[in-house]
Amino acid sequence: MAYPRVEATDKAKKVIDQLRQLHGELVFHMSGGCCDGSAPMCFAKDEFMVGDVDILVGVVHGCEFYMSQDLFEYSKYTHTTIDVTEGRGSSFSLEIPLGLRFIAVTRLFSDEELKDLEPVRYCGE
C-alpha cells in the first residue's frame, strides 16, 4: 500500500464538497511563490491550466493536487494535510468568498512511509 503525499481534514473535506456543488470539478495548486503561494489554492478544474513545471502530487478528496516543481523539490520529504481556517487569504482561491482559507499543515514522512510513497507525475513530460 503506497502512502499518500497529501490528505485533507474532515473540516476541509466539507468545504471542498460545498465548493464542488458550486463550481463542479476542482483542482488544488501550491506554487510556492508570492500571494499566498505556500497555501493550497482551489480552482475550478476547467479554469486552471497546469503548467509544464507542475507536478501532480496526489488526489485529495477527489481533487487533483499539483505543486510547482521548485516547491516539490523543497518539500518532497513532507506529508501535506489540507485544512481550513477562518480568515481571508490574498489569493483567488474559491473558498475566499466564504470567509475561509485553505492551509497546508506539513510533517516529515516516517522512514516506513518513505519506502512506499505514492508516485508523482511530472506534467512537463
Secondary structure as the mmCIF struct_conf table of DSSP 4:
data_model
#
loop_
_struct_conf.conf_type_id
_struct_conf.id
_struct_conf.beg_label_comp_id
_struct_conf.beg_label_asym_id
_struct_conf.beg_label_seq_id
_struct_conf.end_label_comp_id
_struct_conf.end_label_asym_id
_struct_conf.end_label_seq_id
HELX_LH_PP_P HELX_LH_PP_P1 ALA A 2 ALA A 2
STRN STRN1 TYR A 3 TYR A 3
HELX_LH_PP_P HELX_LH_PP_P2 PRO A 4 PRO A 4
BEND BEND1 ARG A 5 ARG A 5
STRN STRN2 VAL A 6 ALA A 8
HELX_RH_AL_P HELX_RH_AL_P1 ASP A 10 HIS A 23
BEND BEND2 GLY A 24 GLU A 25
STRN STRN3 LEU A 26 MET A 30
BEND BEND3 GLY A 33 GLY A 33
TURN_TY1_P TURN_TY1_P1 CYS A 34 SER A 38
BEND BEND4 ALA A 39 ALA A 39
STRN STRN4 MET A 41 ALA A 44
HELX_RH_3T_P HELX_RH_3T_P1 LYS A 45 GLU A 47
HELX_LH_PP_P HELX_LH_PP_P3 MET A 49 GLY A 51
TURN_TY1_P TURN_TY1_P2 ASP A 52 VAL A 53
STRN STRN5 ASP A 54 VAL A 60
TURN_TY1_P TURN_TY1_P3 HIS A 61 GLY A 62
STRN STRN6 CYS A 63 SER A 68
HELX_RH_AL_P HELX_RH_AL_P2 GLN A 69 SER A 75
TURN_TY1_P TURN_TY1_P4 LYS A 76 TYR A 77
STRN STRN7 THR A 78 GLU A 86
BEND BEND5 GLY A 87 GLY A 87
BEND BEND6 SER A 90 SER A 91
TURN_TY1_P TURN_TY1_P5 LEU A 94 GLU A 95
HELX_RH_3T_P HELX_RH_3T_P2 ILE A 96 LEU A 98
TURN_TY1_P TURN_TY1_P6 GLY A 99 GLY A 99
STRN STRN8 LEU A 100 LEU A 108
HELX_LH_PP_P HELX_LH_PP_P4 PHE A 109 SER A 110
HELX_RH_AL_P HELX_RH_AL_P3 ASP A 111 LEU A 114
TURN_TY1_P TURN_TY1_P7 LYS A 115 LYS A 115
BEND BEND7 ASP A 116 ASP A 116
STRN STRN9 LEU A 117 LEU A 117
HELX_LH_PP_P HELX_LH_PP_P5 GLU A 118 PRO A 119
STRN STRN10 ARG A 121 TYR A 122
TURN_TY1_P TURN_TY1_P8 CYS A 123 GLY A 124
#
